[in-house]
Amino acid sequence: MQLPLPLIKNVVLVGGGHAHALVLKKWAMKPVVGVRVTVVNPSPTAPYTGMLPGHIAGHYHRDELDIDLVRLGQFADARLVLGAVTGLDRQSKTVIVPGRPPIPYDVCSINVGITSMMPGLPGFAEHAVAAKPLDGFAARWAEFVDQASGGPLSVVVIGGGVGGCELALAMQHRLRTIGATPNMTIVDANEILAELGERSRTELRRRLADASIDVHEGTSVQRVTDHSVDLADGDVLNADLVVGAAGARPYPWVANLGLETHEGFITIDNTLRSLSDPNIFAVGDCAHMGFAPRPKAGVFAVRQAPVLFDNISAVLTGRKLERYDPQDDYLKLISLGSKTAAADKFKRFVTGKGLWRLKDTIDRRFMDKFDDLPEMTEPPAPANSVAGMQAAIDEEPPLCGGCGAKVGADILSGPLSRLPASERTDIIRLPGDDAALLDFGSSRQVITTDSLRSFTQDPYRMSKIAALHAMGDIWAMGALPQAVLVTVTLPPLARPLQAEWLGEIMAGAAEVLLPTGAEIVGGHTSMGAELSLGFSITGLLDAPPITLAGAQPGQKLIVTRPLGSGLLFAGEMQHTARGRDIAALLDTLETPQGRAAGILSVAGATAMTDVTGFGLAGHLFGMLRESGAGAELTLGAIPIFDGVLELLTAGLRSHLHAANQAGVPIVSSGDDPRMPILFDPQTAGGFLAAVPSDAADATATKLIDAGFVSAVIGTITADEPRITVH
């Protein structure tokens, strides 16, 4: 069988700015075969700065500014690494992200924007907020507005460029709409609005005056305190909020790459490559176009994107690079606080509500580029397929990653039941438990194995989650982790990338396994169509195991993790899940749960299991079947991950949902839209434990205090094995 073509080269996009977002969209449409694309960004979304003044003024919700990099990366088949880059090792050609292995590149592009932080200004770091990067400023502004009262509020903006004046007008408008009495001041060491023509400056100055915004020009800020701004001319301005919007500064690590720079910005040629290193591109505000200097403006990043995409592709394929020719001037649409705007181009200046509508249309059309992603569809059956092939394709939802790719319990039960009974006296059969119990007389050992089909493009994160997923079986039985074998199936990769991926996989596994006391003792590697990871783990018992058979009527049921990972992974595949929800999910799944198992054990748990592929209902029913008991669940008490309810309401289901639902006897009253969550397959799910009733609430509190999203969700009853849902 011919495997897919191997990955040979690495392209790393540092930053999720406008240019890189557009490159990802183009890459999805026209990828270079054999290339692994990685995007590194501190957050799962990238804000569109063009809509920032409108958001500050209250015209846009915060979410409307965000480009969803998770969704875009999934669409482009690219890896998204969440982290802040601190540098490049140009000799080894790697990108440095603290807390994880270096990221190799053959071609690297940098699009990280600028910062308006003022590290040299006393008190700024402690008492002010920079307008860029946008995320921090937007969060601080939201907090300020929420805490604002109807009385006077003093706000100082340091920097009187177009951006600073836009923000001042926007903040003034917003504070007035909520009933506050703002005292807004702009401070600039030089003349405000110096980048505009004389007529435009005059008109915008009039707008500032009409909005009762004070201007201090020709004086610098000496220090910022908790409630004031001290000026060089001796004036002291009251300040409940100080915003830094003065100029554009490069991030320190960008200026320290050893590349040719201009005032700390990477100098590039007309192909957008660094003058010092042909393997490095730079675009947007972090770059300096030495061949045609221009002011810092988002329009250039947007228009650089097609050339950047073509030239990265050209370097990889050996083609001639394209030339980027920036325009001499561009249309500046300036928000004026209310839903009006000004336009400046070729020294002409006009204002009006029509210009706001024009700006709004342009901005929304730009954002629509990243929402307009084709839905995932299964390819039709080939013309020469066996009869019934198309029907089989149509009736099955797309195969999910993680535990959503498991074989259903109804299929497993038959073959497993036909296995011959063990004649070994050192193997204690535990029907229904995922781990086996081995008795050596003087000691007892549990052993389990688990493997996962990849659900993320990042082998490092995939390895951590897969290892913890397998470890759940050990912890659920009250055992201490001992030895680990790793089974790795790599996708088709060139030899250098095989070493890279294995290095990331083993680093991730070691990071989460070694602190548990387990040691990686060996394993097996192979090549296949896609990445999958398996872990076989042993654990030692110094007390009787906690099994499925110990649940007793009257006990309470506790879960230690929200439900919905299967739905979120299915939603990610179909580009319907929000990126921030996927990012939060992965953060949760790579959090070890050994402490949670310990808390439940100390609380007297007599039955426990990790909730994985068969869903909460399936694993609970296994406990009830082995214990000879029933259970009542309070559906509203069950925690779910953010974004899951929306997916449920939209009718989305994981690949394994139907099989999980078919095998569980459930009695339910009403038609609650949350009901399907009981059958959702979980990856690295939380524990489900039966604990004494009098200890349940205190145990849930201890779990919450330890950082686990836990809840008491039901009661064990004396009924026949079935689940009653209220």
Secondary structure, DSSP 8 states (H G I E B T S, - for coil): ------B-EEEEEES--HHHHHHHHHHHHS--TTEEEEEEESSSEEE-GGGHHHHHTTSS-GGGGEEEHHHHHHHTT-EEEES---EEETTTTEEE-TTS--EE-SEEEE----B---TTSTTHHHH-EESSSHHHHHHHHHHHHHH--SSEEEEEEE--SHHHHHHHHHHHHHHHHTT-EEEEEEEESS-TTTTS-HHHHHHHHHHHHHTT-EEEES--EEEE-SSEEEETTS-EEE-SEEEE--S-B--HHHHTSSS-EETTEEEE-TTSBBSS-TTEEE-GGGEEETTS-----HHHHHHHHHHHHHHHHHHHHT---------S---EEEE-SSS-EEEEETTEEEEEHHHHHHHHHHHHHHHHHHH-----------TT--TTHHHHHHHS----SBGGGS--HHHHHHHHHTS-----TTEE--TT-SSEEEE-SS-EEEEEEEEEE--SS-HHHHHHHHHHHHHHHHHHTT-EEEEEEEEEEE-SB-HHHHHHHHHHHHHHHHHHHGGGT-EEEEEEEEE-SS-EEEEEEEEEESS---BGGG--TT-EEEESS-B-HHHHHHHHHTT-S-HHHHHHHHHHHTS--HHHHHHHHHTT-SEEEE--TTHHHHHHHHHHHHHT-EEEE-GGGS-B-TTHHHHHHTT---TTHHHHHHT--EEE-S--TTGGGGG---SS--EEEEE-HHHHHHHHHHHHHTT---EEEEEEESSSS-EEE-
